[in-house]
Amino acid sequence: MAEVVTIARPYAEAVARLAKEQNTWAAWSDMLSLAAAVVADAQVAALIANPSVSTERAVELILAVCGGKLNAEGVNTVKVLAENKRLAVLPEIARLFEEMRAVAEGALEAKITSAFPLSDAQMATLVDKLAAKYGRKVSASQEVDASLIGGVTITVGDEVLDASVRTKLAEMAVTLQG
């Protein structure tokens, strides 16, 4: 995994520099997301990995599937990655780019895990409270984990806020044994 990140980081940084200079963060997000989805497809990945398929043919296929949704710089990025045999790391480039975009825009990513699906209003309330706590824009994704029994866990970066019933019960058990 570290090797893929090491390979992908310089490409993601280069694209982030372009996006910053031209204020085209959203456009690059869309292009990288699309191109990453294309190369992550099992059939396309097999084609890219096939040594009998030329670099030019792989680029043609990816660009055809993208359907003209890449601008000239996006097309050039795909070509450079293909020439350097790095197309397979496009999903990691896209992921790293999104992290860099979030930092540049002052946003934080939060993962909210709850025992039951939260309503839009509940999610909005949590996001507002997180934004107030961190003083930054927060975008959140939601996961459901029934083993929490109730409550939520919120992961922001390397910080975990755990307000789950499962954790409270475990703490109570330790106290009672003490």
Rosetta blueprint (number, residue, H / E / L):
1 M L
2 A H
3 E H
4 V H
5 V H
6 T H
7 I H
8 A H
9 R H
10 P H
11 Y H
12 A H
13 E H
14 A H
15 V H
16 A H
17 R H
18 L H
19 A H
20 K H
21 E H
22 Q H
23 N L
24 T L
25 W H
26 A H
27 A H
28 W H
29 S H
30 D H
31 M H
32 L H
33 S H
34 L H
35 A H
36 A H
37 A H
38 V H
39 V H
40 A H
41 D L
42 A H
43 Q H
44 V H
45 A H
46 A H
47 L H
48 I H
49 A H
50 N L
51 P L
52 S L
53 V L
54 S L
55 T H
56 E H
57 R H
58 A H
59 V H
60 E H
61 L H
62 I H
63 L H
64 A H
65 V H
66 C H
67 G L
68 G L
69 K L
70 L L
71 N L
72 A H
73 E H
74 G H
75 V H
76 N H
77 T H
78 V H
79 K H
80 V H
81 L H
82 A H
83 E H
84 N L
85 K L
86 R L
87 L H
88 A H
89 V H
90 L H
91 P H
92 E H
93 I H
94 A H
95 R H
96 L H
97 F H
98 E H
99 E H
100 M H
101 R H
102 A H
103 V H
104 A H
105 E L
106 G L
107 A E
108 L E
109 E E
110 A E
111 K E
112 I E
113 T E
114 S E
115 A L
116 F L
117 P L
118 L L
119 S L
120 D H
121 A H
122 Q H
123 M H
124 A H
125 T H
126 L H
127 V H
128 D H
129 K H
130 L H
131 A H
132 A H
133 K H
134 Y H
135 G L
136 R L
137 K E
138 V E
139 S E
140 A E
141 S E
142 Q E
143 E E
144 V E
145 D L
146 A H
147 S H
148 L H
149 I L
150 G L
151 G E
152 V E
153 T E
154 I E
155 T E
156 V E
157 G L
158 D L
159 E E
160 V E
161 L E
162 D E
163 A E
164 S E
165 V H
166 R H
167 T H
168 K H
169 L H
170 A H
171 E H
172 M H
173 A H
174 V H
175 T H
176 L H
177 Q H
178 G L
